């Protein structure tokens, strides 16, 4: 089953890859690894949900935002090398804009982890992960993610 088949079966539509908002590339390949630049949940030029988790954004809403940001990461992979070239999801980093007393960062980033597992299945979608609390994120977003995947090398 292809990644597109898995997403379609789950009722998930992959958005177009968002263009970069600065002097960087959406992804950078190094050997068999593709490093995917940070992504928020922005769609069609519209910014991601602004807010602070634990203050004016609930954990459930932030988890949804993490899932949408993960779809933007997948869109960047699709645009660069194609989702079906992914051999393994290596590492996901999640940055959560949280209130000072907020401590459920992993619960928020689970929204992204679930999307990756839905897209790639196990064991390909299983990944190492870090969930970090931060004071601010681009555009006031409540979640930003970046990702490293292992991709098939040429001639394989």
C-alpha positions in Angstrom: 0.0 0.0 0.0 1.4 3.4 -0.9 1.5 6.4 1.4 -1.1 8.1 -0.7 -3.4 5.0 -0.3 -2.9 5.1 3.5 -3.7 8.8 3.7 -6.7 8.4 1.5 -8.0 5.5 3.5 -7.7 7.7 6.6 -9.6 10.5 4.9 -6.5 12.7 4.9 -5.8 15.1 2.0 -2.2 16.2 1.6 -1.9 20.0 1.1 0.4 21.6 -1.4 3.9 22.1 0.0 4.1 25.6 1.5 6.7 27.8 0.0 9.6 28.9 2.3 9.1 32.3 4.1 12.8 33.2 4.1 16.3 32.4 2.6 16.2 28.6 3.2 15.0 25.5 1.4 12.0 23.4 2.5 14.3 20.4 2.7 17.9 19.4 2.2 19.1 16.0 1.2 22.4 14.7 2.6 23.2 11.1 1.5 20.2 8.9 2.4 18.7 11.5 4.8 16.2 14.3 4.0 16.1 17.0 6.5 12.8 18.9 6.4 12.7 22.5 7.5 10.4 23.6 10.3 6.7 23.8 9.5 3.7 25.2 11.2 0.1 24.4 10.3 -0.2 27.3 7.8 -2.4 26.6 4.8 -2.9 28.4 1.5 -0.9 31.4 2.7 -2.9 31.7 5.9 -1.0 31.6 9.1 -1.3 28.8 11.6 -3.4 29.2 14.7 -1.8 31.9 16.9 -1.7 31.3 20.7 -0.1 29.8 23.7 -0.9 26.3 24.7 -2.2 26.1 28.3 -3.3 29.7 28.2 -5.6 30.4 25.2 -5.1 27.2 23.2 -6.2 23.8 24.5 -4.1 20.7 24.3 -6.6 19.1 21.9 -6.5 22.1 19.5 -2.7 22.2 19.7 -2.6 18.5 18.9 -4.7 19.2 15.8 -2.3 22.0 14.8 0.6 19.5 15.2 -1.2 17.1 12.9 -1.6 19.8 10.3 2.0 20.9 10.6 3.0 17.2 10.0 1.0 17.2 6.8 3.0 20.2 5.7 6.2 18.2 6.4 4.8 15.3 4.3 4.0 17.7 1.5 7.6 19.0 1.5 8.8 15.4 1.3 6.4 14.6 -1.5 7.6 17.7 -3.4 11.3 16.9 -3.0 11.6 13.1 -3.3 8.2 11.5 -3.2 6.7 10.0 0.0 7.1 6.4 -1.3 10.9 6.8 -1.2 10.9 7.1 2.6 12.6 4.1 4.1 12.2 5.3 7.7 11.1 8.3 9.7 14.2 9.0 11.8 13.5 11.9 14.1 10.7 14.4 14.8 11.2 17.5 16.8 8.2 19.4 18.1 8.3 22.9 19.5 5.3 23.9 21.5 4.6 27.5 22.5 3.4 26.9 26.0 2.5 28.9 29.1 5.2 28.9 31.7 3.4 26.2 33.8 2.5 24.1 30.8 4.2 20.6 30.8 2.3 18.4 28.4 4.4 19.1 25.3 4.5 15.4 24.4 0.7 15.2 24.3 0.7 18.0 21.7 3.4 16.5 19.5 1.5 13.2 19.6 -0.8 14.8 17.0 2.2 14.8 14.5 3.4 11.4 15.5 0.0 9.9 14.8 0.0 11.5 11.3 3.4 10.0 10.6 2.3 6.6 11.8 -0.9 6.8 9.7 1.1 7.8 6.6 3.9 5.3 6.8 2.7 2.6 9.1 5.1 0.7 11.3 7.9 0.2 11.4 8.7 2.9 8.7 6.7 5.6 10.6 8.1 4.8 14.0 10.5 7.6 15.0 12.6 9.1 17.7 11.1 12.3 19.0 11.7 15.4 21.1 9.0 17.8 22.4 10.3 21.1 23.6 8.5 24.1 25.1 9.4 27.5 23.7 8.4 31.1 24.5 7.6 32.1 20.9 7.3 30.7 17.4 7.1 32.2 13.9 3.8 34.0 13.2 2.7 33.4 16.8 2.0 29.7 15.9 1.4 27.4 18.8 3.3 24.4 17.3 6.3 24.0 14.9 7.9 20.8 13.7 10.9 19.6 11.8 11.7 16.1 10.6 14.5 13.9 9.4 13.7 10.9 7.2 15.8 8.2 5.5 15.1 7.9 1.8 16.0 5.3 -0.8 19.2 6.0 -2.5 19.5 6.3 -6.3 19.7 3.0 -8.2 17.9 1.0 -5.5 
